[in-house]
């Protein structure tokens, strides 16, 4: 294949400082996605030296059937890493097998939720693992075109991914007759403009089509009616990044990592009041205490107060609950929250929970696309009520009003943004009711000093 010189403008000039997790690993299980990265070895030759593209080469060389790949992913137990946790192999099985129908593959890298920053670093430090994962997925489902929709506020990461695509195309991993086979697949990067709502898969599809990024009614679901009305499979960045390891090592090996119903490793983005914030890739089922230890513990030796375990939309858990559970889908759900994207926001005893909730509520009010009245109007109601309590002008009736507005939003919107705005409020009131009452009765904060 003729070599194509890459234009210098495609090579981004971004920091190569590796986030804390890239060099850390669990005592027993090494990272699968972030293994052996130093911040500089992100190009294609570096990836090949880490056994990159071996999975794809073996598939092509051995003429492995597409349904065998889907079965392998299903048996691995891999669940979507974007937040919903839906089994990946089952999702792939929904797509039509008709080769005469145009189909699309999309990677959702529109990472915009507060506390979530794992996908950004996968694309920065190991972009080819996502590309290989997408190529394998396309082969398994008979798809010849794919897009990676990248959050608009990380434009330098978008440029790096563009560079990586060109590298892969130059070496014959993308394009027509990949590695001498009859398999064709091409991949394109698309950047958004920083709208949180475009992380919702149907709003992402609208944006890709050049329309205003607003969610669609479902059904029909993207597997039947997706991009340009054609069957479409959408997976998260981390989900695609897990595919090459599974194909190289087998579903059985992958399923032995983690615990039942939560297999493999997971990248947790840890932020807030910790000494070493960053991304940490550990087996699912790792205890919260061990994960917190990797992040250096609570900052300045302070006392842990609460944790938001799965991104800002997941219900908050107080320390006496989170300290006793493991980081997996079932344990966190049983505790009253959700694993979500794996964004762990740590709050220590200096944090005012009223102010913390106010900041979260402002985010959802600002990011509502405005399509649904309960969300468009209700999210600002929620923020204004909490702001009123925070500045010492709240009443006890406001707490009932918060609950009433929340009940009128949840379950009454096209997408889950309304629910996402409500879940933190219900959990903050459930676990820290006394703090809200103190604010109202004393016109001041229960926490003497907070940042």
C-alpha positions as CSV (number, residue, x, y, z in Angstrom):
1,X,0.0,0.0,0.0
2,X,1.3,3.4,-0.9
3,X,2.4,5.4,2.1
4,X,0.6,8.7,2.6
5,X,2.6,11.4,4.4
6,X,0.7,12.9,7.3
7,X,0.4,16.7,7.3
8,X,2.1,18.2,10.3
9,X,-1.1,20.1,11.2
10,X,-2.7,16.8,12.2
11,X,-0.1,16.2,14.9
12,X,-1.5,17.8,18.0
13,X,0.7,19.6,20.5
14,X,-0.9,18.5,23.7
15,X,0.5,17.5,27.1
16,X,1.8,14.0,27.4
17,X,1.6,13.8,31.2
18,X,0.1,10.4,31.9
19,X,-2.7,10.4,34.4
20,X,-2.0,8.6,37.7
21,X,-3.8,5.4,36.7
22,X,-1.7,4.8,33.5
23,X,1.2,3.5,35.5
24,X,-0.7,1.8,38.3
25,X,-2.2,-1.6,38.5
26,X,-4.0,-3.9,40.9
27,X,-1.8,-6.3,42.8
28,X,-3.1,-9.3,40.9
29,X,-4.5,-8.0,37.6
30,X,-2.6,-5.6,35.3
31,X,-4.5,-3.0,33.3
32,X,-5.8,-4.1,29.9
33,X,-6.5,-0.8,28.3
34,X,-3.9,1.4,30.0
35,X,-1.1,-1.1,30.3
36,X,2.5,0.0,29.6
37,X,1.7,3.6,28.7
38,X,4.1,6.4,29.4
39,X,2.4,9.3,27.8
40,X,4.6,9.3,24.7
41,X,4.1,5.8,23.2
42,X,0.7,6.4,21.7
43,X,1.5,6.1,18.0
44,X,0.9,3.1,15.8
45,X,4.3,1.5,16.0
46,X,4.2,1.8,19.8
47,X,0.8,0.1,19.8
48,X,2.0,-2.7,17.5
49,X,4.9,-3.3,19.9
50,X,2.3,-3.8,22.7
51,X,0.6,-6.6,20.6
52,X,-1.7,-4.1,18.9
53,X,-3.7,-5.2,15.9
54,X,-2.8,-8.9,16.6
55,X,-6.4,-9.6,17.3
56,X,-7.5,-8.1,14.0
57,X,-4.8,-9.9,12.1
58,X,-5.8,-13.3,13.6
59,X,-9.4,-12.7,12.7
60,X,-8.5,-12.0,9.1
61,X,-5.8,-14.7,8.8
62,X,-8.0,-17.4,10.3
63,X,-11.2,-16.3,8.6
64,X,-13.1,-16.2,11.8
65,X,-16.9,-15.9,11.3
66,X,-18.6,-12.7,12.4
67,X,-21.1,-14.6,14.6
68,X,-18.2,-16.3,16.4
69,X,-16.8,-12.9,17.4
70,X,-20.2,-11.7,18.7
71,X,-20.5,-15.0,20.7
72,X,-17.1,-14.4,22.1
73,X,-18.0,-10.9,23.3
74,X,-21.3,-12.2,24.7
75,X,-19.5,-14.9,26.6
76,X,-17.0,-12.5,28.0
77,X,-19.7,-10.7,29.9
78,X,-18.5,-7.3,28.7
79,X,-21.0,-4.6,29.6
80,X,-21.2,-1.1,28.1
81,X,-18.9,1.3,29.8
82,X,-20.7,4.5,29.0
83,X,-23.2,4.3,31.9
84,X,-26.1,2.0,31.1
85,X,-24.0,-1.2,31.4
86,X,-26.0,-3.1,28.7
87,X,-24.3,-6.4,27.6
88,X,-22.2,-5.5,24.6
89,X,-22.6,-8.9,22.8
90,X,-26.3,-8.8,23.1
91,X,-26.4,-5.2,21.6
92,X,-24.3,-6.4,18.7
93,X,-26.7,-9.3,18.2
94,X,-29.6,-6.9,17.7
95,X,-28.2,-5.5,14.4
96,X,-29.6,-7.0,11.2
97,X,-27.5,-9.6,9.5
98,X,-28.7,-8.5,6.0
99,X,-25.6,-7.5,4.1
100,X,-27.6,-5.6,1.6
101,X,-28.7,-3.0,4.2
102,X,-26.4,-0.1,5.0
103,X,-25.3,-0.1,8.6
104,X,-23.3,2.3,10.7
105,X,-20.9,2.0,13.7
106,X,-20.5,4.8,16.1
107,X,-18.1,5.4,19.1
108,X,-19.6,7.7,21.7
109,X,-16.7,9.8,22.9
110,X,-18.9,12.8,23.8
111,X,-17.8,12.7,27.4
112,X,-19.3,15.7,29.1
113,X,-20.6,14.7,32.5
114,X,-18.9,16.3,35.5
115,X,-16.4,14.0,37.1
116,X,-16.0,11.8,33.9
117,X,-12.6,12.0,32.1
118,X,-11.6,8.4,31.2
119,X,-12.5,8.4,27.5
120,X,-10.4,11.5,27.0
121,X,-7.3,9.8,28.3
122,X,-7.9,6.6,26.4
123,X,-8.0,8.6,23.2
124,X,-4.9,10.6,24.2
125,X,-2.7,7.8,25.3
126,X,-4.0,4.7,23.5
127,X,-6.1,5.8,20.5
128,X,-5.3,2.7,18.4
129,X,-6.9,0.3,20.9
130,X,-10.2,2.1,20.2
131,X,-9.6,2.0,16.4
132,X,-8.8,-1.8,16.5
133,X,-11.9,-2.4,18.7
134,X,-14.1,-0.6,16.2
135,X,-12.6,-2.4,13.2
136,X,-13.3,-5.8,15.0
137,X,-16.9,-4.7,15.8
138,X,-17.5,-3.6,12.3
139,X,-16.2,-6.9,11.0
140,X,-18.5,-8.8,13.4
141,X,-21.6,-6.9,12.3
142,X,-20.9,-6.4,8.6
143,X,-20.5,-2.6,8.8
144,X,-18.2,-0.7,6.4
145,X,-18.3,2.8,7.9
146,X,-17.9,4.2,11.4
147,X,-17.6,7.5,13.2
148,X,-16.0,8.5,16.5
149,X,-18.0,11.4,17.9
150,X,-15.5,13.3,20.2
151,X,-16.4,15.9,22.8
152,X,-15.9,19.3,21.3
153,X,-14.0,20.7,24.4
154,X,-11.1,18.4,23.9
155,X,-10.2,19.4,20.4
156,X,-6.5,18.5,20.7
157,X,-7.6,15.0,21.5
158,X,-9.8,15.0,18.4
159,X,-6.7,16.0,16.3
160,X,-4.7,13.2,17.8
161,X,-7.3,10.7,17.0
162,X,-7.4,12.0,13.4
163,X,-3.7,11.4,13.2
164,X,-4.1,7.9,14.6
165,X,-6.7,7.1,11.9
166,X,-4.3,8.2,9.2
167,X,-1.6,6.0,10.7
168,X,-4.0,3.0,10.6
169,X,-5.1,3.7,7.1
170,X,-1.5,4.0,5.9
171,X,-0.7,0.5,7.2
172,X,-3.8,-1.1,5.7
173,X,-5.9,-1.5,8.8
174,X,-8.6,0.8,7.5
175,X,-10.0,1.2,4.0
176,X,-10.8,-1.3,1.3
177,X,-9.6,-5.0,1.4
178,X,-8.2,-4.7,4.9
179,X,-5.0,-6.8,5.3
180,X,-5.7,-8.4,1.9
181,X,-9.2,-9.6,2.8
182,X,-12.6,-8.7,1.2
183,X,-13.5,-6.7,4.4
184,X,-13.9,-3.0,3.9
185,X,-14.2,-0.5,6.8
186,X,-13.4,3.2,7.0
187,X,-13.5,5.4,10.1
188,X,-13.9,9.1,10.6
189,X,-13.5,11.4,13.6
190,X,-16.2,14.0,14.2
191,X,-16.1,16.6,16.9
192,X,-19.0,18.0,18.8
193,X,-19.3,21.5,20.3
194,X,-19.4,20.7,24.0
195,X,-23.1,20.1,24.4
196,X,-23.7,17.6,27.2
197,X,-26.9,16.4,25.7
198,X,-25.1,15.0,22.6
199,X,-23.8,12.3,24.9
200,X,-27.3,10.9,24.7
201,X,-27.1,8.5,21.7
202,X,-30.0,9.8,19.7
203,X,-29.0,13.4,20.2
204,X,-25.6,12.4,19.0
205,X,-27.2,10.9,15.9
206,X,-29.0,14.1,15.2
207,X,-25.8,16.1,15.6
208,X,-24.0,13.8,13.2
209,X,-26.7,14.3,10.6
210,X,-26.1,18.1,10.9
211,X,-29.2,18.8,12.9
212,X,-29.7,20.4,16.3
213,X,-28.5,17.9,19.0
214,X,-31.8,16.9,20.6
215,X,-32.9,13.4,21.7
216,X,-35.3,11.4,19.6
217,X,-38.3,9.5,20.8
218,X,-37.6,5.8,21.3
219,X,-38.7,3.4,19.9
220,X,-37.5,3.0,17.2
221,X,-34.1,2.3,18.7
222,X,-30.8,3.0,16.8
223,X,-30.4,-0.7,16.1
224,X,-33.4,-0.4,13.8
225,X,-33.5,3.3,12.9
226,X,-30.2,5.1,13.6
227,X,-27.9,7.3,11.6
228,X,-29.7,8.5,8.4
229,X,-32.5,6.1,9.3
230,X,-30.2,3.0,9.0
231,X,-29.4,0.3,11.6
232,X,-26.7,1.7,13.9
233,X,-24.7,0.4,16.8
234,X,-23.3,2.8,19.3
235,X,-20.8,1.9,22.0
236,X,-18.7,3.9,24.4
237,X,-15.0,4.5,23.9
238,X,-14.0,2.3,26.8
239,X,-16.2,-0.5,25.5
240,X,-14.5,-0.6,22.1
241,X,-11.1,-0.4,23.9
242,X,-11.9,-3.6,25.7
243,X,-12.5,-5.6,22.6
244,X,-8.9,-6.4,21.4
245,X,-7.9,-7.9,24.8
246,X,-11.0,-10.2,24.7
247,X,-10.3,-11.4,21.2
248,X,-6.6,-12.0,22.0
249,X,-7.0,-13.8,25.3
250,X,-10.5,-15.2,25.0
251,X,-13.9,-14.7,26.6
252,X,-13.1,-17.2,29.3
253,X,-10.0,-15.3,30.5
254,X,-11.9,-12.0,30.5
255,X,-14.8,-13.5,32.4
256,X,-12.5,-14.6,35.2
257,X,-11.5,-11.0,35.8
258,X,-13.8,-9.1,38.1
259,X,-16.9,-10.8,39.6
260,X,-20.1,-12.3,38.4
261,X,-22.2,-9.9,36.3
262,X,-19.3,-7.4,36.4
263,X,-16.5,-8.9,34.4
264,X,-13.2,-7.4,33.2
265,X,-11.4,-4.2,34.3
266,X,-13.0,-0.8,34.6
267,X,-11.4,2.7,34.4
268,X,-12.6,4.8,37.3
269,X,-12.1,8.6,37.1
270,X,-11.5,9.7,40.6
271,X,-11.8,13.4,41.4
272,X,-12.7,15.7,44.3
273,X,-11.2,15.6,47.7
274,X,-8.4,13.0,47.1
275,X,-4.6,13.4,47.1
276,X,-4.0,11.8,43.7
277,X,-7.0,12.4,41.4
278,X,-6.9,10.6,38.0
279,X,-7.9,7.5,36.1
280,X,-7.4,4.1,37.7
281,X,-8.0,0.8,35.9
282,X,-8.8,-2.0,38.2
283,X,-10.9,-5.2,38.1
284,X,-14.6,-4.7,38.7
285,X,-15.4,-5.8,42.2
286,X,-12.5,-3.9,43.7
287,X,-13.5,-2.5,47.1
288,X,-14.1,1.2,47.3
289,X,-11.5,1.4,50.1
290,X,-8.8,-0.1,47.9
291,X,-9.8,2.2,45.0
292,X,-9.6,5.2,47.4
293,X,-6.2,4.0,48.5
294,X,-4.9,4.1,44.9
295,X,-6.0,7.7,44.7
296,X,-3.9,8.5,47.8
297,X,-6.8,8.6,50.2
298,X,-8.9,11.7,51.3
299,X,-6.9,14.9,50.9
300,X,-5.0,16.3,53.9
301,X,-6.1,13.4,56.0
302,X,-9.7,14.7,56.1
303,X,-12.7,12.6,56.9
304,X,-14.7,11.1,54.1
305,X,-18.2,12.5,54.0
306,X,-19.8,11.2,50.8
307,X,-19.1,9.8,47.4
308,X,-20.9,10.2,44.0
309,X,-19.9,6.8,42.6
310,X,-20.9,6.9,38.9
311,X,-20.8,10.5,37.6
312,X,-22.8,13.5,38.7
313,X,-26.1,12.0,37.8
314,X,-25.7,9.0,40.1
315,X,-27.2,9.2,43.6
316,X,-24.7,10.2,46.3
317,X,-23.8,7.7,49.0
318,X,-22.6,8.7,52.5
319,X,-19.3,7.3,53.8
320,X,-20.8,4.7,56.1
321,X,-22.4,3.0,53.0
322,X,-19.7,3.4,50.3
323,X,-17.0,2.2,52.7
324,X,-18.6,-1.2,52.9
325,X,-19.2,-2.0,49.2
326,X,-17.3,-3.0,46.1
327,X,-17.2,-1.1,42.8
328,X,-19.4,-3.2,40.6
329,X,-22.8,-2.9,39.0
330,X,-24.8,-5.0,41.5
331,X,-23.1,-3.8,44.7
332,X,-23.6,-0.1,43.9
333,X,-27.1,-0.7,42.7
334,X,-28.0,-2.5,45.9
335,X,-26.6,0.4,47.9
336,X,-28.9,2.8,46.2
337,X,-26.8,4.3,43.4
338,X,-25.3,3.2,40.1
339,X,-21.9,2.5,38.6
340,X,-22.6,4.7,35.6
341,X,-19.5,5.9,33.8
342,X,-17.3,5.1,36.7
343,X,-16.7,8.7,37.7
344,X,-16.0,8.7,41.4
345,X,-16.4,12.2,43.0
346,X,-15.1,12.2,46.6
347,X,-16.4,14.7,49.1
348,X,-14.7,15.2,52.5
349,X,-16.1,16.7,55.7
350,X,-15.4,20.3,54.6
351,X,-18.0,20.1,51.9
352,X,-21.4,21.8,52.3
353,X,-23.9,19.4,50.7
354,X,-26.3,22.2,49.9
355,X,-23.7,24.1,47.9
356,X,-22.5,20.9,46.3
357,X,-26.0,20.0,45.2
358,X,-26.6,23.6,44.0
359,X,-23.6,23.3,41.7
360,X,-24.8,20.0,40.2
361,X,-28.3,21.4,39.7
362,X,-26.9,24.4,37.9
363,X,-25.1,22.1,35.4
364,X,-28.2,20.2,34.5
365,X,-30.3,23.4,34.2
366,X,-27.7,24.9,31.8
367,X,-27.3,21.7,29.8
368,X,-31.0,20.9,29.2
369,X,-31.7,21.0,25.5
370,X,-35.1,22.6,26.2
371,X,-37.1,20.1,24.1
372,X,-39.2,18.8,27.0
373,X,-41.1,21.2,29.2
374,X,-40.6,19.3,32.5
375,X,-36.9,19.3,32.0
376,X,-36.5,22.8,30.5
377,X,-38.6,24.5,33.2
378,X,-38.1,22.0,36.1
379,X,-34.3,22.0,36.1
380,X,-34.2,25.7,36.6
381,X,-36.8,25.5,39.3
382,X,-34.7,23.0,41.1
383,X,-31.6,25.1,40.9
384,X,-33.4,28.3,42.0
385,X,-34.9,26.5,45.0
386,X,-31.5,25.1,46.1
387,X,-29.8,28.4,45.5
388,X,-32.4,30.1,47.7
389,X,-31.7,27.7,50.5
390,X,-27.9,28.1,50.1
391,X,-28.0,31.9,50.5
392,X,-30.2,31.7,53.6
393,X,-33.6,32.6,52.1
394,X,-35.1,29.1,52.1
395,X,-38.1,27.8,54.0
396,X,-39.1,24.3,55.1
397,X,-41.8,24.3,52.4
398,X,-39.0,24.6,49.8
399,X,-37.9,21.0,50.7
400,X,-41.4,19.7,49.9
401,X,-41.4,21.8,46.7
402,X,-38.1,20.2,45.7
403,X,-39.7,16.8,46.0
404,X,-42.8,17.9,44.1
405,X,-40.8,19.4,41.2
406,X,-38.6,16.3,41.0
407,X,-41.6,14.0,40.8
408,X,-43.0,16.1,37.9
409,X,-39.7,15.7,36.0
410,X,-38.6,12.1,36.5
411,X,-40.0,9.8,33.9
412,X,-41.7,12.6,31.9
413,X,-38.9,13.5,29.4
414,X,-37.8,12.0,26.1
415,X,-34.3,11.3,27.4
416,X,-32.7,10.7,30.8
417,X,-31.3,14.2,31.4
418,X,-34.4,15.1,33.5
419,X,-33.9,11.9,35.5
420,X,-30.2,12.7,35.8
421,X,-31.0,16.1,37.3
422,X,-33.4,14.6,39.8
423,X,-31.5,11.6,41.2
424,X,-28.8,13.6,42.9
425,X,-31.5,15.8,44.6
426,X,-33.5,12.9,46.0
427,X,-30.3,11.2,47.3
428,X,-28.9,14.4,48.8
429,X,-32.1,15.0,50.6
430,X,-32.4,11.4,51.7
431,X,-28.9,11.2,53.3
432,X,-28.2,14.8,54.3
433,X,-31.7,16.1,55.2
434,X,-30.4,17.7,58.5
435,X,-27.9,19.8,56.6
436,X,-30.7,21.3,54.5
437,X,-32.9,21.9,57.5
438,X,-30.0,23.6,59.3
439,X,-29.4,25.9,56.3
440,X,-33.1,27.0,56.4
441,X,-33.4,27.4,60.2
442,X,-30.1,29.1,60.9
443,X,-29.6,30.9,57.6
444,X,-26.1,29.6,57.5
445,X,-24.1,26.4,56.7
446,X,-23.7,23.5,59.1
447,X,-20.1,23.2,57.9
448,X,-18.1,26.0,59.4
449,X,-15.7,26.3,56.4
450,X,-15.9,24.8,53.0
451,X,-14.3,25.3,49.6
